[in-house]
Amino acid sequence: MPIQRYLKTAAFGLEESKVLAAAFDTAWSVLRRSGSTLAANDKAAMTREVLAKQIVEMVQTGERDHQRLVNNALVHVASCQMISRGLG
């Protein structure tokens, strides 16, 4: 899981690690259930990486609210997809 690599390399306490992992799991679950092409096998690894990085960056700035972490990560992934398609 991409988030695990970040948890090992960054200085996060146990509570922060739990927040990160829970937000990542929720965001990934939302994408999978939505039927988004971002969760398709050919894009899953990259999408999971982008989700993980975004959530870690938010926690590093002090964000701890689960729903804000999830929502922001999902918006970020969607905007990355738009940019890669030349729509942003």
C-alpha positions as YAML, in Angstrom:
chain: A
units: angstrom
residues:
- id: 1
  name: MET
  ca: [0.00, 0.00, 0.00]
- id: 2
  name: PRO
  ca: [1.50, 3.37, -0.99]
- id: 3
  name: ILE
  ca: [0.62, 5.04, 2.29]
- id: 4
  name: GLN
  ca: [2.78, 2.55, 4.21]
- id: 5
  name: ARG
  ca: [5.93, 3.74, 2.44]
- id: 6
  name: TYR
  ca: [5.23, 7.31, 3.55]
- id: 7
  name: LEU
  ca: [4.50, 6.25, 7.10]
- id: 8
  name: LYS
  ca: [7.92, 4.58, 7.28]
- id: 9
  name: THR
  ca: [9.86, 7.51, 5.84]
- id: 10
  name: ALA
  ca: [8.11, 10.42, 7.58]
- id: 11
  name: ALA
  ca: [8.03, 11.23, 11.27]
- id: 12
  name: PHE
  ca: [4.41, 10.48, 12.15]
- id: 13
  name: GLY
  ca: [3.17, 9.38, 15.53]
- id: 14
  name: LEU
  ca: [0.77, 6.51, 16.04]
- id: 15
  name: GLU
  ca: [-2.34, 8.71, 15.97]
- id: 16
  name: GLU
  ca: [-1.23, 10.54, 12.84]
- id: 17
  name: SER
  ca: [-0.49, 7.22, 11.17]
- id: 18
  name: LYS
  ca: [-3.98, 6.00, 11.98]
- id: 19
  name: VAL
  ca: [-5.50, 9.19, 10.56]
- id: 20
  name: LEU
  ca: [-3.44, 8.86, 7.37]
- id: 21
  name: ALA
  ca: [-4.28, 5.21, 6.85]
- id: 22
  name: ALA
  ca: [-8.00, 5.69, 7.52]
- id: 23
  name: ALA
  ca: [-8.25, 8.66, 5.14]
- id: 24
  name: PHE
  ca: [-6.37, 6.80, 2.43]
- id: 25
  name: ASP
  ca: [-8.54, 3.69, 2.80]
- id: 26
  name: THR
  ca: [-11.73, 5.76, 2.66]
- id: 27
  name: ALA
  ca: [-10.63, 7.78, -0.37]
- id: 28
  name: TRP
  ca: [-9.60, 4.65, -2.26]
- id: 29
  name: SER
  ca: [-12.85, 2.92, -1.36]
- id: 30
  name: VAL
  ca: [-14.88, 5.90, -2.61]
- id: 31
  name: LEU
  ca: [-13.05, 5.85, -5.93]
- id: 32
  name: ARG
  ca: [-13.51, 2.10, -6.37]
- id: 33
  name: ARG
  ca: [-17.22, 2.19, -5.52]
- id: 34
  name: SER
  ca: [-17.80, 5.14, -7.83]
- id: 35
  name: GLY
  ca: [-16.70, 3.17, -10.86]
- id: 36
  name: SER
  ca: [-14.13, 5.84, -11.67]
- id: 37
  name: THR
  ca: [-11.64, 5.00, -14.38]
- id: 38
  name: LEU
  ca: [-9.00, 6.19, -11.90]
- id: 39
  name: ALA
  ca: [-9.51, 2.93, -10.00]
- id: 40
  name: ALA
  ca: [-9.13, 0.75, -13.11]
- id: 41
  name: ASN
  ca: [-6.29, -1.75, -13.04]
- id: 42
  name: ASP
  ca: [-4.12, 0.24, -15.43]
- id: 43
  name: LYS
  ca: [-4.42, 3.43, -13.33]
- id: 44
  name: ALA
  ca: [-4.83, 2.08, -9.81]
- id: 45
  name: ALA
  ca: [-1.18, 2.21, -8.76]
- id: 46
  name: MET
  ca: [-0.70, 5.80, -9.90]
- id: 47
  name: THR
  ca: [-4.01, 6.92, -8.40]
- id: 48
  name: ARG
  ca: [-3.18, 5.33, -5.06]
- id: 49
  name: GLU
  ca: [0.22, 7.03, -5.10]
- id: 50
  name: VAL
  ca: [-1.32, 10.46, -5.77]
- id: 51
  name: LEU
  ca: [-3.91, 9.91, -3.01]
- id: 52
  name: ALA
  ca: [-1.22, 8.88, -0.54]
- id: 53
  name: LYS
  ca: [1.04, 11.84, -1.32]
- id: 54
  name: GLN
  ca: [-1.79, 14.34, -1.02]
- id: 55
  name: ILE
  ca: [-3.01, 12.98, 2.30]
- id: 56
  name: VAL
  ca: [0.52, 12.93, 3.72]
- id: 57
  name: GLU
  ca: [1.11, 16.52, 2.62]
- id: 58
  name: MET
  ca: [-2.12, 17.64, 4.28]
- id: 59
  name: VAL
  ca: [-1.29, 15.87, 7.55]
- id: 60
  name: GLN
  ca: [2.17, 17.43, 7.49]
- id: 61
  name: THR
  ca: [0.50, 20.86, 7.39]
- id: 62
  name: GLY
  ca: [-1.60, 19.98, 10.43]
- id: 63
  name: GLU
  ca: [-4.88, 18.73, 8.96]
- id: 64
  name: ARG
  ca: [-6.44, 15.93, 10.99]
- id: 65
  name: ASP
  ca: [-10.11, 16.00, 9.98]
- id: 66
  name: HIS
  ca: [-10.91, 12.70, 8.28]
- id: 67
  name: GLN
  ca: [-13.53, 14.06, 5.90]
- id: 68
  name: ARG
  ca: [-11.44, 17.03, 4.82]
- id: 69
  name: LEU
  ca: [-8.48, 14.75, 4.15]
- id: 70
  name: VAL
  ca: [-10.63, 12.41, 2.05]
- id: 71
  name: ASN
  ca: [-12.42, 15.17, 0.16]
- id: 72
  name: ASN
  ca: [-9.26, 17.10, -0.59]
- id: 73
  name: ALA
  ca: [-7.43, 13.98, -1.77]
- id: 74
  name: LEU
  ca: [-10.30, 13.06, -4.10]
- id: 75
  name: VAL
  ca: [-10.49, 16.57, -5.53]
- id: 76
  name: HIS
  ca: [-6.74, 16.58, -6.00]
- id: 77
  name: VAL
  ca: [-6.77, 13.25, -7.87]
- id: 78
  name: ALA
  ca: [-9.61, 14.44, -10.09]
- id: 79
  name: SER
  ca: [-7.77, 17.69, -10.88]
- id: 80
  name: CYS
  ca: [-4.61, 15.75, -11.72]
- id: 81
  name: GLN
  ca: [-6.63, 13.66, -14.16]
- id: 82
  name: MET
  ca: [-8.08, 16.79, -15.76]
- id: 83
  name: ILE
  ca: [-4.64, 18.33, -16.13]
- id: 84
  name: SER
  ca: [-3.23, 15.15, -17.67]
- id: 85
  name: ARG
  ca: [-6.06, 15.21, -20.20]
- id: 86
  name: GLY
  ca: [-5.38, 18.86, -21.00]
- id: 87
  name: LEU
  ca: [-8.62, 20.09, -19.46]
- id: 88
  name: GLY
  ca: [-7.15, 22.07, -16.58]
...
